[in-house]
Amino acid sequence: MSKTLSNMLAIGTIAPEFNLKDSNSDNKFYSFTDIKGEKGTLVMFICNHCPFVLHIIDEVVMIANDYRVQGIGFVAISSNDIKNYPQDSPERMTEFAFENNFEFPYLFDETQEVAKAYDAACTPDFFLFDNQNKLVYRGQLDDSRPGNGIPLSGSDLRGAIDSLVYNRSINPNQKPSLGCNIKWK
């Protein structure tokens, strides 16, 4: 596994639009506008096989379940090259979403254009936008990593979402996410 830090897209960046196919539906496509929440939106770049994603996926699903009802929209996107990493194919994405009880779309970025537009670098990579579609947080879930003994809490991401939901200022000291590099074509 190649440890890669997120690129830390500039705060205030407007969310790039997309229109991607949901791995959980035969013909359903979602845009940023479709998944946008009343108070904000979290765009997550993940994949099926990354040990960093596997380490945090239960906490990610809990966060989505906790904050959907508070007006936050959620979407996960996989941008990996499926020719060289067939375990990240849309069919396997469907299985992964089902096994992990996703209640949010899991979209396939076949051309990798969306990952490039978001300057995504790793899995997981998190981008939180406010209700004006401006980036307010990008970075890690928390300090837990596979094998480091720190329990999962989601504290960094939860703190940012809480600040957004309750109209408080978001901590400008944001740590990059760390994970496997996106598998570029």
Solvent accessible surface area in square Angstrom, and as a share of the most:
residue,aa,sasa,rsa
1,M,143,0.64
2,S,57,0.37
3,K,139,0.59
4,T,35,0.20
5,L,100,0.50
6,S,10,0.06
7,N,78,0.40
8,M,47,0.21
9,L,28,0.14
10,A,66,0.51
11,I,89,0.45
12,G,36,0.35
13,T,40,0.23
14,I,100,0.51
15,A,11,0.09
16,P,27,0.17
17,E,104,0.47
18,F,10,0.04
19,N,100,0.52
20,L,20,0.10
21,K,82,0.35
22,D,9,0.05
23,S,14,0.09
24,N,68,0.35
25,S,39,0.25
26,D,121,0.63
27,N,132,0.68
28,K,93,0.39
29,F,99,0.41
30,Y,44,0.17
31,S,20,0.13
32,F,4,0.02
33,T,94,0.55
34,D,91,0.47
35,I,15,0.08
36,K,76,0.32
37,G,10,0.10
38,E,141,0.63
39,K,77,0.32
40,G,0,0.00
41,T,0,0.00
42,L,1,0.00
43,V,0,0.00
44,M,1,0.00
45,F,1,0.00
46,I,2,0.01
47,C,1,0.01
48,N,16,0.08
49,H,51,0.23
50,C,0,0.00
51,P,49,0.31
52,F,8,0.03
53,V,0,0.00
54,L,93,0.46
55,H,57,0.25
56,I,9,0.04
57,I,9,0.04
58,D,96,0.50
59,E,11,0.05
60,V,3,0.02
61,V,13,0.08
62,M,100,0.45
63,I,2,0.01
64,A,1,0.00
65,N,59,0.30
66,D,64,0.33
67,Y,10,0.04
68,R,93,0.34
69,V,127,0.73
70,Q,59,0.26
71,G,18,0.17
72,I,5,0.02
73,G,10,0.10
74,F,8,0.03
75,V,0,0.00
76,A,0,0.00
77,I,0,0.00
78,S,0,0.00
79,S,3,0.02
80,N,3,0.02
81,D,7,0.04
82,I,51,0.26
83,K,177,0.75
84,N,103,0.53
85,Y,70,0.27
86,P,83,0.52
87,Q,57,0.25
88,D,0,0.00
89,S,16,0.10
90,P,37,0.23
91,E,118,0.53
92,R,118,0.43
93,M,0,0.00
94,T,53,0.31
95,E,86,0.38
96,F,15,0.06
97,A,3,0.02
98,F,168,0.70
99,E,124,0.55
100,N,28,0.14
101,N,102,0.52
102,F,21,0.09
103,E,108,0.49
104,F,13,0.05
105,P,19,0.12
106,Y,0,0.00
107,L,0,0.00
108,F,23,0.10
109,D,1,0.00
110,E,104,0.47
111,T,84,0.49
112,Q,5,0.02
113,E,117,0.52
114,V,14,0.08
115,A,0,0.00
116,K,128,0.54
117,A,53,0.41
118,Y,0,0.00
119,D,58,0.30
120,A,3,0.02
121,A,13,0.10
122,C,0,0.00
123,T,2,0.01
124,P,6,0.04
125,D,0,0.00
126,F,0,0.00
127,F,3,0.01
128,L,0,0.00
129,F,0,0.00
130,D,25,0.13
131,N,71,0.36
132,Q,118,0.53
133,N,40,0.20
134,K,95,0.40
135,L,1,0.00
136,V,28,0.16
137,Y,8,0.03
138,R,35,0.13
139,G,0,0.00
140,Q,3,0.01
141,L,8,0.04
142,D,4,0.02
143,D,61,0.32
144,S,3,0.02
145,R,48,0.18
146,P,47,0.29
147,G,85,0.82
148,N,66,0.34
149,G,75,0.72
150,I,81,0.41
151,P,109,0.69
152,L,60,0.30
153,S,56,0.36
154,G,0,0.00
155,S,64,0.41
156,D,42,0.22
157,L,1,0.00
158,R,52,0.19
159,G,35,0.34
160,A,5,0.04
161,I,0,0.00
162,D,39,0.20
163,S,13,0.08
164,L,29,0.14
165,V,14,0.08
166,Y,123,0.47
167,N,143,0.73
168,R,137,0.50
169,S,107,0.69
170,I,34,0.17
171,N,92,0.47
172,P,115,0.72
173,N,126,0.65
174,Q,24,0.11
175,K,101,0.43
176,P,41,0.26
177,S,3,0.02
178,L,38,0.19
179,G,0,0.00
180,C,4,0.02
181,N,46,0.24
182,I,1,0.01
183,K,22,0.09
184,W,103,0.36
185,K,146,0.62
